[in-house]
């Protein structure tokens, strides 16, 4: 059995829009994890990490960010 690649898992976990490609990926991954415990566990782990990162603040990348710091 061919296991899912890390890229397939990450792309599946981070799907954020409906498109033909995303629907095909979701169908393929869901079909595979129904029969493959190893890949199902990997998907669960990536979902846990993704869920924990959701909502975290994006660091400020402006070069003048030091002006916002009170010293």
N, C-alpha and C positions, 0 to 999 in steps of 0.2 A: 504494500500500500504506500502510495506517495503522500507524505505528510505536507501540511500547509507550510509555506515559507513564512519567515518573520515579516516580510513585506506584505504578504497577503493578510496576515493577522492584524498588523498595524492598520492597513487600509480598511479592513473590515470594522475594526473597533472605532475608527475615526470617521466613518461615513457620516457626512453632514448634509447631504443633498440627495435628491432622487434623480438618478440618471440610468440609462440602460446599463452602463458599465457597473455602477454601484449595485443595481438589482441583480445582475449576473454574479457579481462577487458575493453578495449576501446569500444568494441561493447556493452557490458552490460551497461556501464556508459552512453554512448551516447544514447542508447535506453531509458534508464530511464529518463535522463534529458530532453528528448523530451516531456515527459508527466508530469514531476514533477517540478513545479516552485521553490519549496523550495530547492531541491537538485541542480537545475541549478544555483541558486543564491550562494549556498555554493561553487560549483565548480568554478564559476566566481571569488569569493573572494579568494579562494586558488590560482587560476591562477594569480591574481593580485599580491599577496604576492610573489609567486614563481618568477614571472617576475621581480619584484623589487629587489629580492635577486640575480638574475642571474648576473654574472659578478663581484660581490663583491669580494674583496680580501680575501683569506683565511689567517687567522692569523698565524704567524710563531709559530711553536710549539717546535722549537729547544731550548733546555735548555740554550744554549749559546747566546740567542738573545740579552742579555744585552751588549755583545761585539760590537754589531752593532750600539749601541746608543752612540752618541757623548755627553760627559758630560763635 
